[in-house]
């Protein structure tokens, strides 16, 4: 079994694509930008399968800003540093996994 027991996937969702980031459950682990995937069910299933094979035995938690499944995170509750006003999809996905 892999040393990681939980892996978090953050999805910043849009109509045409999801911006994806992930983070391993470890003290000091940093968020990693995975990239952009289409919004189709097949693409999301393939993404989950990739992480299941990369982290065998780990629990995968998927989080995103709003919707009908997974964890729902209110954008207003995501901590922001003072002066951090520029909003990008990549940055949002990285914040979600934190």
Backbone atoms as SQL, in Angstrom:
CREATE TABLE atoms (id INTEGER PRIMARY KEY, chain TEXT, resi INTEGER, resn TEXT, atom TEXT, x REAL, y REAL, z REAL);
INSERT INTO atoms VALUES
  (1, 'A', 1, 'UNK', 'N', 0.837, -1.190, 0.000),
  (2, 'A', 1, 'UNK', 'CA', 0.000, 0.000, 0.000),
  (3, 'A', 1, 'UNK', 'C', 0.874, 1.244, 0.000),
  (4, 'A', 2, 'UNK', 'N', 0.414, 2.249, -0.688),
  (5, 'A', 2, 'UNK', 'CA', 1.131, 3.504, -0.771),
  (6, 'A', 2, 'UNK', 'C', 1.091, 4.206, 0.587),
  (7, 'A', 3, 'UNK', 'N', 2.058, 5.069, 0.846),
  (8, 'A', 3, 'UNK', 'CA', 2.127, 5.753, 2.130),
  (9, 'A', 3, 'UNK', 'C', 1.053, 6.829, 2.304),
  (10, 'A', 4, 'UNK', 'N', 0.325, 7.172, 1.236),
  (11, 'A', 4, 'UNK', 'CA', -0.689, 8.207, 1.301),
  (12, 'A', 4, 'UNK', 'C', -2.046, 7.575, 1.577),
  (13, 'A', 5, 'UNK', 'N', -2.705, 8.007, 2.649),
  (14, 'A', 5, 'UNK', 'CA', -4.004, 7.433, 2.960),
  (15, 'A', 5, 'UNK', 'C', -5.151, 8.234, 2.343),
  (16, 'A', 6, 'UNK', 'N', -4.938, 9.529, 2.121),
  (17, 'A', 6, 'UNK', 'CA', -5.959, 10.376, 1.518),
  (18, 'A', 6, 'UNK', 'C', -5.304, 11.293, 0.484),
  (19, 'A', 7, 'UNK', 'N', -5.979, 11.427, -0.656),
  (20, 'A', 7, 'UNK', 'CA', -5.561, 12.367, -1.697),
  (21, 'A', 7, 'UNK', 'C', -6.760, 13.248, -2.002),
  (22, 'A', 8, 'UNK', 'N', -6.550, 14.554, -2.022),
  (23, 'A', 8, 'UNK', 'CA', -7.609, 15.503, -2.316),
  (24, 'A', 8, 'UNK', 'C', -7.474, 15.987, -3.758),
  (25, 'A', 9, 'UNK', 'N', -8.574, 15.956, -4.500),
  (26, 'A', 9, 'UNK', 'CA', -8.627, 16.506, -5.851),
  (27, 'A', 9, 'UNK', 'C', -9.517, 17.744, -5.809),
  (28, 'A', 10, 'UNK', 'N', -9.029, 18.864, -6.283),
  (29, 'A', 10, 'UNK', 'CA', -9.815, 20.091, -6.349),
  (30, 'A', 10, 'UNK', 'C', -10.194, 20.386, -7.781),
  (31, 'A', 11, 'UNK', 'N', -11.481, 20.604, -8.032),
  (32, 'A', 11, 'UNK', 'CA', -11.972, 20.903, -9.372),
  (33, 'A', 11, 'UNK', 'C', -12.582, 22.292, -9.399),
  (34, 'A', 12, 'UNK', 'N', -12.050, 23.149, -10.238),
  (35, 'A', 12, 'UNK', 'CA', -12.700, 24.422, -10.504),
  (36, 'A', 12, 'UNK', 'C', -13.520, 24.179, -11.769),
  (37, 'A', 13, 'UNK', 'N', -14.837, 24.137, -11.628),
  (38, 'A', 13, 'UNK', 'CA', -15.693, 23.654, -12.696),
  (39, 'A', 13, 'UNK', 'C', -16.229, 24.768, -13.595),
  (40, 'A', 14, 'UNK', 'N', -16.342, 24.423, -14.864),
  (41, 'A', 14, 'UNK', 'CA', -16.917, 25.297, -15.882),
  (42, 'A', 14, 'UNK', 'C', -17.766, 24.440, -16.806),
  (43, 'A', 15, 'UNK', 'N', -18.474, 25.063, -17.691),
  (44, 'A', 15, 'UNK', 'CA', -19.351, 24.323, -18.604),
  (45, 'A', 15, 'UNK', 'C', -18.557, 23.395, -19.518),
  (46, 'A', 16, 'UNK', 'N', -17.419, 23.829, -20.020),
  (47, 'A', 16, 'UNK', 'CA', -16.648, 23.066, -20.998),
  (48, 'A', 16, 'UNK', 'C', -15.478, 22.277, -20.413),
  (49, 'A', 17, 'UNK', 'N', -14.994, 22.653, -19.235),
  (50, 'A', 17, 'UNK', 'CA', -13.807, 22.005, -18.679),
  (51, 'A', 17, 'UNK', 'C', -13.771, 22.099, -17.166),
  (52, 'A', 18, 'UNK', 'N', -12.915, 21.258, -16.566),
  (53, 'A', 18, 'UNK', 'CA', -12.583, 21.320, -15.140),
  (54, 'A', 18, 'UNK', 'C', -11.094, 21.623, -15.042),
  (55, 'A', 19, 'UNK', 'N', -10.732, 22.563, -14.205),
  (56, 'A', 19, 'UNK', 'CA', -9.326, 22.813, -13.884),
  (57, 'A', 19, 'UNK', 'C', -9.037, 21.979, -12.644),
  (58, 'A', 20, 'UNK', 'N', -7.980, 21.148, -12.686),
  (59, 'A', 20, 'UNK', 'CA', -7.748, 20.153, -11.640),
  (60, 'A', 20, 'UNK', 'C', -6.428, 20.409, -10.906),
  (61, 'A', 21, 'UNK', 'N', -6.485, 20.268, -9.592),
  (62, 'A', 21, 'UNK', 'CA', -5.287, 20.294, -8.744),
  (63, 'A', 21, 'UNK', 'C', -5.444, 19.171, -7.728),
  (64, 'A', 22, 'UNK', 'N', -4.319, 18.736, -7.149),
  (65, 'A', 22, 'UNK', 'CA', -4.394, 17.694, -6.128),
  (66, 'A', 22, 'UNK', 'C', -3.368, 17.930, -5.041),
  (67, 'A', 23, 'UNK', 'N', -3.623, 17.288, -3.901),
  (68, 'A', 23, 'UNK', 'CA', -2.739, 17.414, -2.751),
  (69, 'A', 23, 'UNK', 'C', -2.805, 16.123, -1.951),
  (70, 'A', 24, 'UNK', 'N', -1.659, 15.647, -1.521),
  (71, 'A', 24, 'UNK', 'CA', -1.592, 14.446, -0.687),
  (72, 'A', 24, 'UNK', 'C', -1.763, 14.855, 0.770),
  (73, 'A', 25, 'UNK', 'N', -2.357, 13.946, 1.555),
  (74, 'A', 25, 'UNK', 'CA', -2.550, 14.239, 2.976),
  (75, 'A', 25, 'UNK', 'C', -1.243, 13.948, 3.713),
  (76, 'A', 26, 'UNK', 'N', -0.445, 14.944, 3.846),
  (77, 'A', 26, 'UNK', 'CA', 0.822, 14.865, 4.575),
  (78, 'A', 26, 'UNK', 'C', 1.102, 16.243, 5.141),
  (79, 'A', 27, 'UNK', 'N', 1.770, 16.272, 6.246),
  (80, 'A', 27, 'UNK', 'CA', 2.174, 17.564, 6.797),
  (81, 'A', 27, 'UNK', 'C', 3.163, 18.204, 5.826),
  (82, 'A', 28, 'UNK', 'N', 2.879, 19.424, 5.441),
  (83, 'A', 28, 'UNK', 'CA', 3.768, 20.162, 4.551),
  (84, 'A', 28, 'UNK', 'C', 3.611, 19.833, 3.074),
  (85, 'A', 29, 'UNK', 'N', 2.657, 18.987, 2.718),
  (86, 'A', 29, 'UNK', 'CA', 2.462, 18.658, 1.301),
  (87, 'A', 29, 'UNK', 'C', 1.952, 19.888, 0.559),
  (88, 'A', 30, 'UNK', 'N', 2.450, 20.088, -0.643),
  (89, 'A', 30, 'UNK', 'CA', 2.009, 21.244, -1.424),
  (90, 'A', 30, 'UNK', 'C', 1.008, 20.811, -2.487),
  (91, 'A', 31, 'UNK', 'N', 0.168, 21.752, -2.878),
  (92, 'A', 31, 'UNK', 'CA', -0.806, 21.503, -3.930),
  (93, 'A', 31, 'UNK', 'C', -0.090, 21.466, -5.272),
  (94, 'A', 32, 'UNK', 'N', -0.587, 20.604, -6.161),
  (95, 'A', 32, 'UNK', 'CA', 0.007, 20.454, -7.489),
  (96, 'A', 32, 'UNK', 'C', -1.074, 20.685, -8.532),
  (97, 'A', 33, 'UNK', 'N', -0.785, 21.535, -9.501),
  (98, 'A', 33, 'UNK', 'CA', -1.731, 21.756, -10.588),
  (99, 'A', 33, 'UNK', 'C', -1.617, 20.589, -11.565),
  (100, 'A', 34, 'UNK', 'N', -2.705, 19.874, -11.765),
  (101, 'A', 34, 'UNK', 'CA', -2.731, 18.702, -12.652),
  (102, 'A', 34, 'UNK', 'C', -2.967, 19.123, -14.092),
  (103, 'A', 35, 'UNK', 'N', -3.906, 20.035, -14.304),
  (104, 'A', 35, 'UNK', 'CA', -4.216, 20.487, -15.659),
  (105, 'A', 35, 'UNK', 'C', -5.706, 20.648, -15.866),
  (106, 'A', 36, 'UNK', 'N', -6.099, 20.679, -17.124),
  (107, 'A', 36, 'UNK', 'CA', -7.486, 20.905, -17.511),
  (108, 'A', 36, 'UNK', 'C', -8.023, 19.644, -18.173),
  (109, 'A', 37, 'UNK', 'N', -9.253, 19.245, -17.806),
  (110, 'A', 37, 'UNK', 'CA', -9.889, 18.088, -18.423),
  (111, 'A', 37, 'UNK', 'C', -11.283, 18.492, -18.900),
  (112, 'A', 38, 'UNK', 'N', -11.830, 17.782, -19.906),
  (113, 'A', 38, 'UNK', 'CA', -13.205, 18.064, -20.330),
  (114, 'A', 38, 'UNK', 'C', -14.196, 17.720, -19.221),
  (115, 'A', 39, 'UNK', 'N', -15.420, 18.237, -19.313),
  (116, 'A', 39, 'UNK', 'CA', -16.420, 18.005, -18.278),
  (117, 'A', 39, 'UNK', 'C', -17.187, 16.695, -18.445),
  (118, 'A', 40, 'UNK', 'N', -16.868, 15.896, -19.430),
  (119, 'A', 40, 'UNK', 'CA', -17.601, 14.653, -19.652),
  (120, 'A', 40, 'UNK', 'C', -17.397, 13.672, -18.498),
  (121, 'A', 41, 'UNK', 'N', -18.395, 12.810, -18.282),
  (122, 'A', 41, 'UNK', 'CA', -18.297, 11.803, -17.226),
  (123, 'A', 41, 'UNK', 'C', -17.110, 10.885, -17.462),
  (124, 'A', 42, 'UNK', 'N', -16.852, 10.555, -18.723),
  (125, 'A', 42, 'UNK', 'CA', -15.730, 9.667, -19.067),
  (126, 'A', 42, 'UNK', 'C', -14.405, 10.286, -18.631),
  (127, 'A', 43, 'UNK', 'N', -14.241, 11.574, -18.860),
  (128, 'A', 43, 'UNK', 'CA', -12.999, 12.258, -18.471),
  (129, 'A', 43, 'UNK', 'C', -12.810, 12.255, -16.962),
  (130, 'A', 44, 'UNK', 'N', -13.885, 12.496, -16.223),
  (131, 'A', 44, 'UNK', 'CA', -13.798, 12.512, -14.758),
  (132, 'A', 44, 'UNK', 'C', -13.500, 11.101, -14.241),
  (133, 'A', 45, 'UNK', 'N', -14.159, 10.083, -14.810),
  (134, 'A', 45, 'UNK', 'CA', -13.887, 8.701, -14.409),
  (135, 'A', 45, 'UNK', 'C', -12.443, 8.319, -14.696),
  (136, 'A', 46, 'UNK', 'N', -11.927, 8.722, -15.851),
  (137, 'A', 46, 'UNK', 'CA', -10.529, 8.441, -16.184),
  (138, 'A', 46, 'UNK', 'C', -9.573, 9.133, -15.209),
  (139, 'A', 47, 'UNK', 'N', -9.902, 10.357, -14.822),
  (140, 'A', 47, 'UNK', 'CA', -9.089, 11.085, -13.847),
  (141, 'A', 47, 'UNK', 'C', -9.033, 10.320, -12.531),
  (142, 'A', 48, 'UNK', 'N', -10.189, 9.865, -12.050),
  (143, 'A', 48, 'UNK', 'CA', -10.240, 9.117, -10.791),
  (144, 'A', 48, 'UNK', 'C', -9.443, 7.824, -10.916),
  (145, 'A', 49, 'UNK', 'N', -9.586, 7.122, -12.020),
  (146, 'A', 49, 'UNK', 'CA', -8.829, 5.879, -12.226),
  (147, 'A', 49, 'UNK', 'C', -7.320, 6.123, -12.218),
  (148, 'A', 50, 'UNK', 'N', -6.890, 7.226, -12.833),
  (149, 'A', 50, 'UNK', 'CA', -5.461, 7.558, -12.826),
  (150, 'A', 50, 'UNK', 'C', -4.943, 7.734, -11.403),
  (151, 'A', 51, 'UNK', 'N', -5.719, 8.428, -10.575),
  (152, 'A', 51, 'UNK', 'CA', -5.292, 8.652, -9.197),
  (153, 'A', 51, 'UNK', 'C', -5.398, 7.377, -8.357),
  (154, 'A', 52, 'UNK', 'N', -6.369, 6.517, -8.665),
  (155, 'A', 52, 'UNK', 'CA', -6.464, 5.237, -7.963),
  (156, 'A', 52, 'UNK', 'C', -5.263, 4.359, -8.268),
  (157, 'A', 53, 'UNK', 'N', -4.764, 4.407, -9.498),
  (158, 'A', 53, 'UNK', 'CA', -3.583, 3.598, -9.822),
  (159, 'A', 53, 'UNK', 'C', -2.296, 4.245, -9.315),
  (160, 'A', 54, 'UNK', 'N', -2.251, 5.588, -9.276),
  (161, 'A', 54, 'UNK', 'CA', -1.067, 6.287, -8.762),
  (162, 'A', 54, 'UNK', 'C', -0.952, 6.155, -7.247),
  (163, 'A', 55, 'UNK', 'N', -2.117, 6.125, -6.553),
  (164, 'A', 55, 'UNK', 'CA', -2.157, 6.014, -5.096),
  (165, 'A', 55, 'UNK', 'C', -3.026, 4.812, -4.692),
  (166, 'A', 56, 'UNK', 'N', -2.539, 3.593, -4.906),
  (167, 'A', 56, 'UNK', 'CA', -3.350, 2.411, -4.581),
  (168, 'A', 56, 'UNK', 'C', -3.665, 2.344, -3.085),
  (169, 'A', 57, 'UNK', 'N', -4.909, 2.043, -2.771),
  (170, 'A', 57, 'UNK', 'CA', -5.336, 1.934, -1.378),
  (171, 'A', 57, 'UNK', 'C', -5.679, 3.248, -0.716),
  (172, 'A', 58, 'UNK', 'N', -5.417, 4.360, -1.367),
  (173, 'A', 58, 'UNK', 'CA', -5.716, 5.669, -0.779),
  (174, 'A', 58, 'UNK', 'C', -7.189, 6.014, -0.999),
  (175, 'A', 59, 'UNK', 'N', -7.731, 6.820, -0.094),
  (176, 'A', 59, 'UNK', 'CA', -9.068, 7.365, -0.260),
  (177, 'A', 59, 'UNK', 'C', -8.944, 8.667, -1.030),
  (178, 'A', 60, 'UNK', 'N', -9.751, 8.815, -2.067),
  (179, 'A', 60, 'UNK', 'CA', -9.689, 10.021, -2.895),
  (180, 'A', 60, 'UNK', 'C', -10.913, 10.872, -2.592),
  (181, 'A', 61, 'UNK', 'N', -10.662, 12.110, -2.144),
  (182, 'A', 61, 'UNK', 'CA', -11.733, 13.065, -1.877),
  (183, 'A', 61, 'UNK', 'C', -11.732, 14.104, -2.995),
  (184, 'A', 62, 'UNK', 'N', -12.885, 14.306, -3.608),
  (185, 'A', 62, 'UNK', 'CA', -13.025, 15.298, -4.668),
  (186, 'A', 62, 'UNK', 'C', -13.798, 16.484, -4.110),
  (187, 'A', 63, 'UNK', 'N', -13.231, 17.679, -4.263),
  (188, 'A', 63, 'UNK', 'CA', -13.888, 18.889, -3.788),
  (189, 'A', 63, 'UNK', 'C', -14.024, 19.884, -4.931),
  (190, 'A', 64, 'UNK', 'N', -15.109, 20.635, -4.895),
  (191, 'A', 64, 'UNK', 'CA', -15.295, 21.707, -5.860),
  (192, 'A', 64, 'UNK', 'C', -16.209, 22.758, -5.272),
  (193, 'A', 65, 'UNK', 'N', -16.328, 23.882, -5.961),
  (194, 'A', 65, 'UNK', 'CA', -17.014, 25.029, -5.365),
  (195, 'A', 65, 'UNK', 'C', -18.506, 24.821, -5.145),
  (196, 'A', 66, 'UNK', 'N', -19.201, 24.241, -6.055),
  (197, 'A', 66, 'UNK', 'CA', -20.641, 24.047, -5.896),
  (198, 'A', 66, 'UNK', 'C', -21.128, 22.998, -6.883),
  (199, 'A', 67, 'UNK', 'N', -22.238, 22.354, -6.557),
  (200, 'A', 67, 'UNK', 'CA', -22.792, 21.368, -7.469),
  (201, 'A', 67, 'UNK', 'C', -23.603, 20.321, -6.743),
  (202, 'A', 68, 'UNK', 'N', -23.773, 19.158, -7.360),
  (203, 'A', 68, 'UNK', 'CA', -24.689, 18.148, -6.854),
  (204, 'A', 68, 'UNK', 'C', -24.016, 16.931, -6.219),
  (205, 'A', 69, 'UNK', 'N', -22.709, 16.831, -6.216),
  (206, 'A', 69, 'UNK', 'CA', -22.057, 15.676, -5.597),
  (207, 'A', 69, 'UNK', 'C', -20.727, 16.082, -4.965),
  (208, 'A', 70, 'UNK', 'N', -20.092, 15.167, -4.272),
  (209, 'A', 70, 'UNK', 'CA', -18.795, 15.393, -3.610),
  (210, 'A', 70, 'UNK', 'C', -18.941, 16.422, -2.489),
  (211, 'A', 71, 'UNK', 'N', -17.821, 16.920, -2.018),
  (212, 'A', 71, 'UNK', 'CA', -17.840, 17.966, -0.998),
  (213, 'A', 71, 'UNK', 'C', -18.150, 19.300, -1.666),
  (214, 'A', 72, 'UNK', 'N', -18.899, 20.124, -0.994),
  (215, 'A', 72, 'UNK', 'CA', -19.202, 21.453, -1.509),
  (216, 'A', 72, 'UNK', 'C', -18.496, 22.462, -0.615),
  (217, 'A', 73, 'UNK', 'N', -17.712, 23.321, -1.236),
  (218, 'A', 73, 'UNK', 'CA', -16.953, 24.323, -0.503),
  (219, 'A', 73, 'UNK', 'C', -17.434, 25.700, -0.936),
  (220, 'A', 74, 'UNK', 'N', -17.900, 26.467, 0.011),
  (221, 'A', 74, 'UNK', 'CA', -18.349, 27.827, -0.299),
  (222, 'A', 74, 'UNK', 'C', -17.136, 28.689, -0.633),
  (223, 'A', 75, 'UNK', 'N', -17.135, 29.345, -1.793),
  (224, 'A', 75, 'UNK', 'CA', -15.989, 30.180, -2.165),
  (225, 'A', 75, 'UNK', 'C', -15.667, 31.241, -1.129),
  (226, 'A', 76, 'UNK', 'N', -16.676, 31.745, -0.430),
  (227, 'A', 76, 'UNK', 'CA', -16.432, 32.787, 0.569),
  (228, 'A', 76, 'UNK', 'C', -15.683, 32.260, 1.795),
  (229, 'A', 77, 'UNK', 'N', -15.666, 30.931, 1.996),
  (230, 'A', 77, 'UNK', 'CA', -14.990, 30.356, 3.156),
  (231, 'A', 77, 'UNK', 'C', -13.549, 29.938, 2.873),
  (232, 'A', 78, 'UNK', 'N', -13.101, 30.092, 1.629),
  (233, 'A', 78, 'UNK', 'CA', -11.723, 29.745, 1.280),
  (234, 'A', 78, 'UNK', 'C', -10.836, 30.912, 1.711),
  (235, 'A', 79, 'UNK', 'N', -9.867, 30.645, 2.607),
  (236, 'A', 79, 'UNK', 'CA', -9.017, 31.739, 3.099),
  (237, 'A', 79, 'UNK', 'C', -8.238, 32.425, 1.974),
  (238, 'A', 80, 'UNK', 'N', -8.104, 33.740, 2.093),
  (239, 'A', 80, 'UNK', 'CA', -7.350, 34.526, 1.117),
  (240, 'A', 80, 'UNK', 'C', -6.334, 35.374, 1.857),
  (241, 'A', 81, 'UNK', 'N', -5.173, 35.523, 1.251),
  (242, 'A', 81, 'UNK', 'CA', -4.150, 36.391, 1.832),
  (243, 'A', 81, 'UNK', 'C', -4.502, 37.845, 1.516),
  (244, 'A', 82, 'UNK', 'N', -4.102, 38.770, 2.370),
  (245, 'A', 82, 'UNK', 'CA', -4.354, 40.184, 2.078),
  (246, 'A', 82, 'UNK', 'C', -3.695, 40.577, 0.754),
  (247, 'A', 83, 'UNK', 'N', -4.424, 41.289, -0.063),
  (248, 'A', 83, 'UNK', 'CA', -3.882, 41.737, -1.341),
  (249, 'A', 83, 'UNK', 'C', -4.006, 40.722, -2.462),
  (250, 'A', 84, 'UNK', 'N', -4.528, 39.541, -2.176),
  (251, 'A', 84, 'UNK', 'CA', -4.665, 38.509, -3.205),
  (252, 'A', 84, 'UNK', 'C', -6.024, 38.683, -3.880),
  (253, 'A', 85, 'UNK', 'N', -6.051, 39.483, -4.917),
  (254, 'A', 85, 'UNK', 'CA', -7.319, 39.826, -5.553),
  (255, 'A', 85, 'UNK', 'C', -7.470, 39.208, -6.942),
  (256, 'A', 86, 'UNK', 'N', -6.392, 38.755, -7.535),
  (257, 'A', 86, 'UNK', 'CA', -6.475, 38.184, -8.878),
  (258, 'A', 86, 'UNK', 'C', -7.020, 36.775, -8.779),
  (259, 'A', 87, 'UNK', 'N', -8.106, 36.504, -9.508),
  (260, 'A', 87, 'UNK', 'CA', -8.775, 35.211, -9.464),
  (261, 'A', 87, 'UNK', 'C', -8.508, 34.471, -10.770),
  (262, 'A', 88, 'UNK', 'N', -7.946, 33.277, -10.673),
  (263, 'A', 88, 'UNK', 'CA', -7.759, 32.438, -11.846),
  (264, 'A', 88, 'UNK', 'C', -8.274, 31.039, -11.534),
  (265, 'A', 89, 'UNK', 'N', -8.637, 30.288, -12.560),
  (266, 'A', 89, 'UNK', 'CA', -9.134, 28.931, -12.372),
  (267, 'A', 89, 'UNK', 'C', -8.077, 28.045, -11.733),
  (268, 'A', 90, 'UNK', 'N', -6.853, 28.173, -12.185),
  (269, 'A', 90, 'UNK', 'CA', -5.754, 27.369, -11.649),
  (270, 'A', 90, 'UNK', 'C', -5.579, 27.642, -10.155),
  (271, 'A', 91, 'UNK', 'N', -5.583, 28.915, -9.795),
  (272, 'A', 91, 'UNK', 'CA', -5.422, 29.318, -8.401),
  (273, 'A', 91, 'UNK', 'C', -6.600, 28.800, -7.555),
  (274, 'A', 92, 'UNK', 'N', -7.826, 28.857, -8.107),
  (275, 'A', 92, 'UNK', 'CA', -8.992, 28.366, -7.392),
  (276, 'A', 92, 'UNK', 'C', -8.884, 26.866, -7.117),
  (277, 'A', 93, 'UNK', 'N', -8.464, 26.095, -8.121),
  (278, 'A', 93, 'UNK', 'CA', -8.320, 24.648, -7.949),
  (279, 'A', 93, 'UNK', 'C', -7.275, 24.321, -6.885),
  (280, 'A', 94, 'UNK', 'N', -6.160, 25.063, -6.901),
  (281, 'A', 94, 'UNK', 'CA', -5.105, 24.841, -5.904),
  (282, 'A', 94, 'UNK', 'C', -5.599, 25.177, -4.504),
  (283, 'A', 95, 'UNK', 'N', -6.413, 26.226, -4.353),
  (284, 'A', 95, 'UNK', 'CA', -6.941, 26.601, -3.048),
  (285, 'A', 95, 'UNK', 'C', -7.936, 25.569, -2.533),
  (286, 'A', 96, 'UNK', 'N', -8.725, 24.993, -3.439),
  (287, 'A', 96, 'UNK', 'CA', -9.725, 24.013, -3.010),
  (288, 'A', 96, 'UNK', 'C', -9.103, 22.799, -2.339),
  (289, 'A', 97, 'UNK', 'N', -7.975, 22.332, -2.842),
  (290, 'A', 97, 'UNK', 'CA', -7.377, 21.145, -2.239),
  (291, 'A', 97, 'UNK', 'C', -6.722, 21.453, -0.907),
  (292, 'A', 98, 'UNK', 'N', -6.342, 22.704, -0.684),
  (293, 'A', 98, 'UNK', 'CA', -5.776, 23.087, 0.614),
  (294, 'A', 98, 'UNK', 'C', -6.858, 23.036, 1.651);
